[in-house]
Amino acid sequence: MNLGTIATFIVYLIGMLLIGLWTYRRTNTISDYFLGGRKLNSWVAAMSAQASDMSGWLLLGLPGAIYVTGINGMWIAIGLAVGTYLNWQFIAKRLRRYTEAVNSITIPDYLENRFKDNSKVIRVISALTIILFFLFYASSGMVAGAVLFEQAFGIDYNVALFVGSIVIVSYTFLGGFLAVSLTDFIQGILMFCALLLVPTVIIVSLGGFTGLWGSIGQVNIDLLNIMKSVGVEDGTWTTNITTFSIIGTISLLAWGLGYFGQPHILTRFMSIRSASEIPKARLIAIVWVVLSLIGAGLVGLVGITYFETPLENPESVFILLVQSLFNPWVAGILLAAILAAIMSTIDSQLLVSSSAIAEDFYKQILRREANEKELVWVSRGSVIFISVIAVILAKSGGNVLELVSYAWAGFGAAFGPVIILSLFWIRMTRNGALAGILIGAMTVIFWNKIPLFSSIGLYELVPGFILATVAVIFVSTIDKAPSAEIEEEFNRAIYPQPKQKSTDTNKAI
């Protein structure tokens, strides 16, 4: 365990905690805690959205997958890049306008207000769905953190889980959305730099990309063919599928569909200072995502050429490259990028999950008269409660990419079609939304448990998204048409009249 690397880590962690303390005094209302008072500027909103999106799988899971499969694994990156663009292009501005028009600060809150559901059913069902899948998502981050500490410092897995969770919970507990967004901004920059620097060093040493492709081709030429599937068997890279796999490619590209239903990303759209800042934020987000995904892919590819024998744990390829290439102080900064990726996602997940408990259960069902200060403290308590459960789930370990893919599919199928149609189809009804959430979530949960379906090899997000969309349209069509009030509100939110003069004097963060 090198003291330089440890010192760098400690400085980074202290910095994140100081941000939590600074934002603590600026977090007084429930809107502050969950949306930062809708005062984020385009840079912070964009970087926070994408940093919270990518998580530890960007530096561990994706490089590990491409290290094993070669360029074929980049289909995931292509799907994610396209999904990021479409989400910012078609969802961000409408969701920002609609949630402000109906005074909503959470996704369940928005769905209840969108459909005027006085029964609270859609709020409760959507909140339960959020908590369920975020437990698995947060667990993936805890596992990634434990892998980092094990590989970098030789720390026991259970100790690593405890240390990492304490830091993340601390600044999320203190500062809420502002702390999460500002730390995500810093963490996003750190992740971006690390993913570009590490592969660049090796590519330069190999004489450029020509040398890289030549070295990979000597291992297995099919690693450079995006249409072929390669895997590691008996200590060597072996071609598994020599023909183009339609099902496999669709499954990888389908990751892009998940964006439309991720609550921790959607809340960033809701929190930006003005809908007019979204085009700039979109450009920032797309550039960050595309270059980061390319960097992650190159990390996996250069790892193939750097290590003489295949790694026992492919998801450790970034960590081992950093430790081999850089001095301890630089290595500490680069390894902190992994922790940054992990923390930037878990903190967002904890925040959205706590909002589901405080705003969607506690306030709506248990104590409707709860004041702002009480709700903030209930939210903080919920952060601790959810973290404990996530740590318990993470104790059994697991594959980071597999845990992320399950939660990603759950959110994408349950909320993706519902969010899209609620913003574009005025005829959609409350019962249609409920059907979509339930059908989407249930499909993801049970798809791979049924042998007939699991044998197909199709990512559960695909059937979940399709069936949820059909459910929303079918049920809404046979349901009673929305009231004139809902239709008028829809038109007012989606097609607002231009203002004569802006009076918004809020200072952006």
Number of C-alpha atoms within 10 A of each C-alpha: 10 12 11 16 22 19 15 19 21 13 12 18 17 12 13 24 20 14 19 26 18 15 23 19 10 16 22 16 17 24 19 22 31 28 26 29 23 24 20 27 19 26 20 24 31 29 28 29 26 24 34 28 25 22 29 32 27 24 32 27 25 25 31 29 24 28 30 27 27 29 23 22 26 24 20 21 23 19 20 24 22 18 21 23 20 17 22 23 15 14 18 24 21 21 24 25 20 25 23 15 18 18 12 20 23 25 28 26 23 21 24 23 21 23 21 17 15 10 9 18 15 23 25 20 15 24 24 18 20 28 20 16 23 28 23 21 25 30 29 32 32 30 27 32 26 26 25 26 21 16 15 21 14 12 16 13 19 17 12 21 25 15 13 20 21 12 16 24 23 19 25 32 27 24 29 31 30 30 28 32 30 23 26 29 23 18 26 27 16 21 28 20 15 24 26 18 14 21 23 18 14 21 20 12 10 17 10 13 13 10 14 20 18 14 18 20 15 11 14 17 16 24 29 19 17 17 18 20 24 26 18 17 12 8 10 13 22 18 17 14 13 12 9 13 13 10 12 17 20 16 20 20 21 25 25 24 26 28 28 27 25 26 23 27 25 22 25 27 30 29 26 29 23 19 18 11 16 23 15 13 23 23 16 18 24 20 12 20 23 17 16 23 25 16 25 29 26 26 29 30 29 27 25 25 22 15 12 8 11 20 18 10 10 21 27 20 27 27 20 17 20 22 18 11 13 14 13 21 17 16 24 24 22 27 27 25 26 27 27 29 29 31 31 31 28 32 31 30 29 32 26 27 28 27 31 27 24 26 26 24 19 17 18 16 12 11 12 11 9 15 12 15 13 15 21 26 16 19 28 24 15 21 26 19 13 22 24 16 14 25 23 15 18 23 15 10 19 14 14 25 19 13 20 24 19 20 26 25 32 32 29 32 36 35 31 27 28 28 23 18 18 24 18 14 11 16 18 25 28 23 20 25 29 25 25 31 31 19 23 32 25 16 23 26 17 12 18 17 10 9 9 9 14 14 9 11 11 20 24 24 30 23 18 30 32 16 19 31 26 17 24 25 22 15 19 21 14 11 15 13 14 16 12 9 10 18 16 11 16 22 12 14 20 17 12 12 8 7 7 6 6 7 7 8 6 11 9 15 18
